[in-house]
């Protein structure tokens, strides 16, 4: 009998669950003296063909899909499973499983509750175009490399509590129909993109405490939401977060830390500012661009040579002063409405500075938004 035993919290039914492995085939003894079945024995090089066959036998059996604590070998391929597997109509548990393979779930449909709680993904993970029609739980999940939720849809509750993203994370163009929580303990260590996400009527997203590390770059560009207060930042570090083309008037900013304010500190020597401000050209860069543009339009070899020399001095920055001006205006209105006039004053300073710099802005000089 396999010795594997686990206890975890069933979020859907709100009670503790103890599960013991019922499988008895290919038992092996690990270094700790435990006798484990073929599914639970920790070996990334186990027979993948046999693992796939046995996995599918379990998948098509009656009842819930119980894959708790399974060790998925390095060559296992979710993307090559039969089409009938990709639309899942039973509750599915990958609780505390370990994935040595690249877990590619593109275009899968989880029509019922699914839990990856406590799972470990050793390699890249892909949830592109996945439909989570039931509740989805990623609590205590560990993503060692990049994870992609591009164009995924969360129709009900999604929990990311104490989730660790050690690689880049992409939630671009994701649709949130239900409540989504990035709770205390969730941490993005590198770049995370929420580019073009949609929070639809009845949906909400909450970021609680320090979700973003000091080194992570965060993209909230082109975000849209239907209801006021459907996006909340509470105790979050926004020092390297971009918000271009996102309406900031109706977002809940509780205790957040903008650029020029260190996380956890109540003091800042300079006015609080949005990170997008740091990407904008100053008067010097705009003037230099104008000179280079004029010289490059001439046919003179000498002028072209001078222009190429000046090009090396030009900083790779943007000309979106009026777009950042709009962000500051919306933040000032947001903070004034909630009575936080001190920070609203900081945003007014940024508002006027972007307006001043915008006077030197030329539409012909505009760059693409830098998402790096």
N, C-alpha and C positions, 0 to 999 in steps of 0.2 A: 504494500500500500504506500502511495506517495505521502511523504511527511509534510508536504507543503500546506501551510495553514496561514490564513491572514484575517485580520480584523480591520474594517474600515467603516466609515460613516456613509450610510445610504441617504444622499441628499434629497432624493425624490420622496422617500417615505419618512425621512427625518428620524432615523434610528440606527443604532450600531448593528453591523452585520459581521458574523464570523463565517468564513468559508473554508472548507477543507477540500483538497483536491480528490475527486473520485476516481482518477485514472490510475491504472496499475501496470501499464505496459512499458517496456524498455527502462526499467528502473535502474538508476545509477546512484552511487554514493559520492557526495561532494566532499570538499576538504574539511567541512565541519561535522562530518559523520551523518548527515541527513540523507535519506533515501528519496530520490526525486524522480518523477516520471519524465518522459521524453519532452513534454511541453515545458516543464519547469527547470530542467537541468540547464545551468548557465553555460552554454557553449555556442559561440557565434558561428561555428563551422559545422554545426549538426546537419544531418542529411536534409537539405532544403526540399527536395522532391517529396520525400516522405512526410515532412512537416506540413507541406501544402495540402497533401491528400487528407491527412488526419484533421487538419484545421477545417477543411471544407465539410468533412463528415460531421464535425461538431456544429458547424454553421447551419447546416440544413436539418439538424435535429430539432425536436420540439422544445419550446420554452425560450428563456432568455439566452442571449449569446454570452456565455461565461468564458472570458479569456483572461481572467485575473491572474496576474503574475506570470504570464507566458513570456518565454524568451524567444523572440523572433530572430531567426538566423540572418546572417549578413546578406545572403542572396535571395531572401524572400521578396516577392514583388506583388504588392497590392494592386498595382495598375494592370497586371496581367491576369487577374482573377476574372471569372466569367461575369458577364453583364448582370446576371441574376443576383450576384452578390452585392452589386453596387447600390442597390436600393434595399435598404435594411428596414424591416418592419417589426423587429423585436427589440426589446431593450438590450443594449450592448454595453459590456463592461470590459474595458482594457485597464482596469485598476491595477496599479503597480507593475504593469508589464514593462519589459525592456525591449527596445527596438534597435537591434544592430543594423538593420536594413534602412535604406531610404524609404520612409513611409510616405508613399504617394497615393493620396486618397482623392485625386482629381475627379470631380463630377459624381462623387458618392452622395447618396441621400440617406441621412439618418432620420427616419420618420418617427422614431421613438426616442426615449431617453438614452443618452450616450455619456459614458464617463471615462475619461482618461486620467482620473485622479491618481497622482503619485507615479505616473508613467515616466520612463526615461527614454528620450529619443537621442541616440548617440550620433546619428547622422541627420542630414537635411530632411525636413518635413514639408509636405505639400498638401494643403487643404483648398486648393484653387477650385472655385466654382462648386463648392460643397454646400449642400442644403442641410442645415441643422433644424429640422422641423419640430423636434422635441427639445427638452432641456439639455444643455451641454455643459459638462463640468471638466475644467482643466486645473483644478486645485492641486497645488504641490507638484505640478508637472514640470519636468526639467527638459528644456530644449537646448542641447549642447551646440547645435549649429543653426543655420538659418531656418526660419519657418515662414510659410507663405499662406495667407488666407485670402488671396486676391479674388475679389468678386464672390466671396462666400456670403451666405445669408443665414442670419440667426433669427428664427421666427419666434422663439420663446426665450427663456432665461439662459444666460451664459455666464458662468463663473470662472474668473481667473484669479483665484486667491492663492497667494504665496507661490505664484508661478514664476519660473526663472527662464528668461530669454537671454542666453549667453551669446547668440549670434544675432544677425539682423532679422527684424520681424516686419512683415508687410501685411497690413490690413487694408490696402488700397481698394477703393470702390466696394467695400463691404456694406451690406444693408442690415441694419439693426431694427428689428420689428418688436422685440421684447426688451426686457431689462438686462443690461450687461454690466458686470462689476469687475473692475480691476482693483481688487481690494488691497488692504494692508499686506505688505510682504511681497507683492508682485514687483518684479524688477526687470526692466529692459536695460541691458548693459551696453548695447551698441545702437545702431540706427533703427528707428521704428517709424513706419510710414502709415498714417491714417489719411492718406491723400484721397480726396473725393468720396469719403464715406457718407452714407445717408442714414440719419436717425429718423425713422418714419413715425407717424402718429401712433402713440402708445408705446413707443420705444424710448430707451434712455441709456446713457453711458455714464458711469461714475468712476472716477480715478481717485483713489483714496491713499493718502500719504505718499511717501517717496517712491513712486513707480518708475521714475527715470533717473538713472545714475548721473553723476557729474559729467561723464564722458559721452553719454548717449545723445544723439541728435534726433529730434522729434519733429515730424512733419504733420501738421493739421491744415494743409492747404486745400482750398475748395470744399470745405466741409459744409454740408447742408443738414438742417434739422427743421422739423415741422412745428414742434411745440416749444414754447418758452420753458426754460429750466430743464430741458431734457439732457443737457450735458453738464456735468459737475466736475470741478477740480477742487479737491479739498486736501490741503497739506502737501501739494505736489510741487516738485521742482520744475519750473518752466523756463529756466535760464538758457536752454538751448532748443526752444520750441518755436517753430515757424507757423504763422497763422494767416499768411497772405490769402486774400479772397475768401475769408471766413467771417461771417457776421458775429461779432463778439458782444453785441448788446444784451442778448438774452441767455448767455452762458453763465452758470453759477461759478464764480471764482471766490472760494472761501479764503482760507489762509494759504496763499500760493506765493512762490518765490520767483520773481522776475529777474532778468539780467541786472547785474549790479547789486543783487542781494543774495548773500550766501545762504544756502539751505540751513535752516534751523536758527538763523540769526535774526534779531529784531532791528539791527542797524544796517545802514548802507550809506557810504560816503557820497555816492552820486545818485541822481534821480533814477527810480526804477524805469526800465525801458524794455521794449519787446525785442526779441532776438533778431527779428527781421530788420530792425534799424541798423544793426552792425554790418549788414550786407550792402547798404546803400552808398553810392558814390558821394564824396565830398565835392566842394567847388573845384579843388585842384584836379581831381580825376576827370570831372566833366569838361573842364577847360582843355586838359591834355587830350582827351578824346576828340574834341572839336578841332584842335590843331592837327592831330594825326589824320583825321578825316579830310581836312583841307589839303594837306600835303600829299596824301595818297591819290587824290583826284587829279593831281598834276602829272604831266608826262615826264617831267624832269627827273633824270636818274639821281641827281644829287638830293632832290627833295624826297624821293622815295627812300633813299639811303638814310636820310635824317629821320623820316617817319618810322622806319624799321628800328632805328635806335631808340626813339621815344617809346615805341611799343613795349620795350622791355621794362620801362618805368611804370607802365599803366597797371593799376591794380585790377584784379578780376572781380569787379563788383557790379551792382545792379543800378538801374535807374527806375525804381518803383517808389519814389518819394511820396507821391500822392496816394498810392495804395497803402503805404505804411501810415501816412497822415490819417487815412480813413480808420485804420486800426486803432490809432491813438484816440481819435474822436469817439469811437464806439466804446473803448475802455473807459474813457473819462465819463461818458454818459452812464455806463454800467455802475461805476464806483460812486458817482454822485447820487444815483438813485438809492444805493444801499447805505449812504451816509459816510462813506470812507473818503473824506475830502482830502486827506493828506496825500494818499496815493493818487487820487484824481488830479491833484496839482502836479505830480510828477508826469502824468500822462499829458497834461496840458503843455508842459515844457516840450515834450517830444513832439506833440502836435504842431507847435509853432516852429520848431526846428525843421521838421519835414516840409512844412509849408515854405520856409525860407529856401531850403535846398532845392525844392521843386521848381523854383523860379529859374533855375539853371538847367532844367531838364529838357531834353529834346526827344520827341518820339522816335526819331531815327536812331537814337543811341541805345534804346531799350534792349536789354539782354533777356534770355530765357531765365526763368526762375531756377536758381541753383539749389538742387535737392540733395546735394552731397553733404 
